[in-house]
């Protein structure tokens, strides 16, 4: 690293740091400093622990419509169709 120029090091630093995450961190920090005047840390930690305990019990949901197959399922069905037709395509499914 001793041979790197200052411009190159600055370029590496700006590529390494995600500025959106830095901005989000500061927004959350300001929000925390504002809210912490009225709420104690134990309230938030307790709420998070309850959420972690209850979230597996809640019914899960997906953003995909019920009738729309995923890409993996569509590809899998396509391969089986070729096998039944006898095309094979070099793939053997057993």
C-alpha positions in Angstrom: 0.0 0.0 0.0 3.0 2.3 0.3 3.2 2.5 -3.5 -0.4 3.6 -3.9 -1.2 7.2 -4.7 -3.5 9.3 -2.6 -6.0 9.5 -5.4 -6.1 5.7 -5.7 -6.5 5.2 -1.9 -9.3 7.7 -1.9 -11.0 5.9 -4.8 -10.7 2.6 -2.9 -12.2 4.2 0.3 -15.1 5.7 -1.6 -15.8 2.3 -3.3 -15.6 0.5 0.0 -18.0 2.8 2.0 -21.7 2.5 1.2 -22.8 6.1 1.5 -26.5 5.1 1.7 -25.8 2.9 4.7 -23.8 5.7 6.4 -26.8 8.1 5.8 -29.3 5.5 7.2 -27.0 5.0 10.2 -27.0 8.8 11.0 -30.8 9.0 10.5 -31.3 6.1 12.9 -28.8 7.7 15.3 -30.7 11.0 15.3 -34.0 9.2 15.7 -32.6 7.2 18.6 -31.2 10.3 20.3 -34.6 11.9 20.0 -36.7 8.9 21.2 -34.3 7.9 24.0 -35.4 10.9 26.0 -38.7 9.2 26.6 -38.1 5.5 26.2 -35.5 3.4 28.0 -33.3 0.9 26.2 -34.9 -2.0 28.1 -38.3 -1.2 26.5 -36.9 -1.6 23.0 -34.8 -4.6 23.8 -37.8 -6.3 25.5 -40.0 -5.5 22.5 -37.4 -7.0 20.1 -37.1 -10.1 22.2 -40.9 -10.6 22.2 -41.0 -10.1 18.4 -38.3 -12.7 17.9 -40.2 -15.1 20.1 -43.5 -14.5 18.4 -42.5 -14.1 14.8 -42.1 -17.8 14.0 -45.6 -18.4 15.3 -47.2 -15.9 13.0 -48.5 -17.1 9.6 -46.0 -16.5 6.9 -46.9 -14.7 3.7 -45.3 -14.2 0.4 -45.5 -11.4 -2.1 -45.9 -13.8 -5.1 -49.4 -14.4 -6.4 -50.7 -17.9 -5.7 -51.1 -18.9 -9.3 -47.7 -17.7 -10.5 -44.9 -20.4 -10.4 -41.4 -19.5 -9.5 -38.6 -19.8 -12.1 -37.1 -22.9 -10.5 -40.5 -24.7 -10.6 -41.0 -23.7 -14.2 -37.6 -25.0 -15.2 -38.1 -28.2 -13.3 -41.4 -28.9 -15.1 -39.9 -28.2 -18.4 -37.2 -30.8 -17.9 -39.8 -33.4 -17.0 -41.8 -32.7 -20.1 -38.7 -33.3 -22.3 -38.1 -36.6 -20.5 -41.6 -37.8 -21.1 -41.4 -37.0 -24.8 -38.2 -38.9 -25.1 -36.1 -35.9 -26.2 -33.7 -36.5 -23.3 -31.4 -33.6 -24.2 -28.5 -35.4 -22.5 -30.2 -35.3 -19.1 -31.4 -38.3 -17.3 -33.9 -38.0 -14.5 -34.7 -41.0 -12.3 
